[in-house]
Amino acid sequence: MTHNAVLSDDVAQALAEGRAVVALESTIFSNLGLPAPANAEALELCKQAVLDHGATPAVTAILDGRPHVGLTPDEEKRVLQGTRKVAERDLSVAQAQGWDVGVTTVSATVSLAHAAGISVFATGGIGGVHRGSELTGDISADLDAIANHPVITVCAGAKAFLDLPRTLEYLETAGVPVLGWQHDWFPAFYTRSSGLPVPHRVDDERVVCDVLRFRARPDTGVLLTVPIPVEHEIPESRINAVLTAALDSTSRAGITGPAVTPYVLGRIERETDGQSIPANLALARNNATIAARVAVALTSTAA
């Protein structure tokens, strides 16, 4: 499998030397993820967290029709202004049509990471099965990508406005091990627990590495869920009220598919008086930290 990706010098060197690398999606760092200047702050926090824990960050994106794994500072500036999402299904189209800037989602980043030989990826929260999917069929491509690429995806669970029970059922059907990092409950992004038990708790990064190594299917990935730090959690009662209103609004406005996530996140930001932004920054940085620890453990045990 190849996407003819351009590797940055530091990422190429780290991979050649067998050192730890953590892939990072670019959607979260674009205008589609967080408003400026929070998106730039998130980028620096995540990169520094990875570096501080002994790994090399590799932000993915489409630039001038070429997939990139690892970006220069000038390329990062272009990504911060990005407004066009690239999912895994869009990678070939973006290359064929020579897209100027395409910011990668979870599915595209998992695919690019696998192609580049990177086994650990950090994001905020994954997509999943949408509420009402029994009528709309709306299921995020993130789940299929995680199920079909041997990459450890580190996240704060799935977006809280999704159908979380069905998301977990989908992952079970697809054969994806779902792990809870030092936690017994599946997190729901802004809240530490969705009320759903995580299938398997892990307390050590080496165990996470072994789960990937001993996978039953050669192409299946692993989902490592990390709850948001306690001090940044938004109370469930507050976030649920906002989510209900936002989802009702999307239904009335006919907003569907990829447009749902940025719309709902924007509503959450406004109706929590901006509390969601520091929460986003905290969970993204925390996930990058855990991902770097796992990546370092993976390379050290492989040596």
Salt bridges, closest charged atoms under 4 A:
GLU17 OE1 - ARG19 NE 2.73
GLU44 OE2 - LYS47 NZ 3.61
ASP64 OD1 - ARG78 NH2 3.03
GLU75 OE2 - HIS68 ND1 3.75
GLU76 OE2 - LYS47 NZ 2.86
GLU88 OE2 - HIS149 NE2 2.78
ASP90 OD1 - ARG89 NE 3.48
ASP100 OD1 - ARG78 NH2 2.56
GLU134 OE1 - ARG166 NH1 2.60
ASP138 OD2 - HIS130 ND1 3.93
ASP163 OD2 - ARG166 NE 3.78
ASP184 OD2 - ARG201 NH1 3.14
ASP203 OD1 - ARG201 NH2 3.07
GLU205 OE1 - ARG293 NH2 3.28
ASP210 OD1 - ARG213 NH1 3.13
GLU271 OE2 - ARG267 NE 2.60
ASP273 OD2 - ARG238 NH2 3.63
